[in-house]
Amino acid sequence: MANKTLTALTDPELLAAAKKLKSFSIINAFFIGFLIAIVAYSIYNKSFGFLMIIPLYFIYRLVKDPRNKKIKELNKLLKERNLDAP
């Protein structure tokens, strides 16, 4: 399944990929929220510095993950095929 493009997948394979990427999406959102809380706490304590840059870098990396683009393409394809995402 890794070598196939999303359009070449059958409906059951597409739904399985959507389920796998949905769990990734939830975990990704949790980590982004946790890192934003660290940044907010550091702003609240007025401790601007190098340790505040580290969570910002990780937030950037999580947002720019190529799987996020794949999730958008997958949702578009599910909508085109009139399938319900899990």
C-alpha positions in Angstrom: 0.0 0.0 0.0 3.0 2.3 0.5 3.9 2.3 -3.2 0.3 2.9 -4.4 -1.0 6.4 -4.9 -4.2 7.3 -3.1 -6.3 7.3 -6.3 -5.2 3.7 -7.0 -6.5 2.4 -3.7 -9.7 0.4 -3.5 -12.5 1.6 -1.2 -11.6 -0.7 1.8 -7.9 0.2 1.5 -8.8 3.9 1.4 -10.9 3.6 4.5 -8.1 1.7 6.3 -5.7 4.5 5.3 -8.1 7.1 6.6 -8.4 5.3 9.9 -4.6 5.1 10.3 -4.1 8.8 9.4 -6.9 9.9 11.7 -5.1 8.4 14.7 -2.0 10.3 13.5 -4.0 13.5 13.3 -5.3 13.1 16.9 -1.8 12.4 18.3 -0.3 15.3 16.3 -3.0 17.7 17.6 -2.3 16.6 21.2 1.5 17.2 20.9 0.9 20.6 19.2 -1.5 21.6 22.1 1.0 20.4 24.7 3.8 22.4 23.1 1.6 25.5 22.8 0.9 25.2 26.6 4.6 25.1 27.3 5.1 28.3 25.2 2.2 30.0 27.0 3.6 29.0 30.4 7.0 30.4 29.5 5.4 33.6 28.3 3.4 33.9 31.5 6.6 33.5 33.6 8.4 36.0 31.3 11.1 33.5 30.5 11.8 34.3 26.9 14.9 32.4 25.8 16.4 29.5 24.0 14.1 27.0 25.9 11.1 28.7 24.4 12.4 28.4 20.8 12.6 24.6 21.1 8.8 24.0 21.4 8.2 26.5 18.6 10.6 24.6 16.4 8.8 21.3 17.1 5.4 22.9 16.5 6.7 24.0 13.1 7.9 20.5 12.3 4.6 18.9 13.3 2.6 21.4 11.2 4.8 21.0 8.2 4.7 17.2 8.3 4.0 15.7 4.8 1.3 13.4 6.2 -0.9 16.5 6.9 -1.0 17.1 3.1 -1.8 13.4 2.6 -4.7 13.7 5.1 -6.2 16.6 3.1 -5.9 14.6 -0.2 -7.4 11.6 1.4 -10.4 13.5 2.8 -10.9 15.0 -0.7 -10.8 11.6 -2.3 -13.2 10.1 0.3 -15.6 12.9 -0.4 -15.4 12.3 -4.2 -16.2 8.6 -3.7 -19.0 9.3 -1.2 -17.4 7.3 1.5 -17.8 8.0 5.2 -14.5 8.6 7.0 -14.1 6.6 10.2 
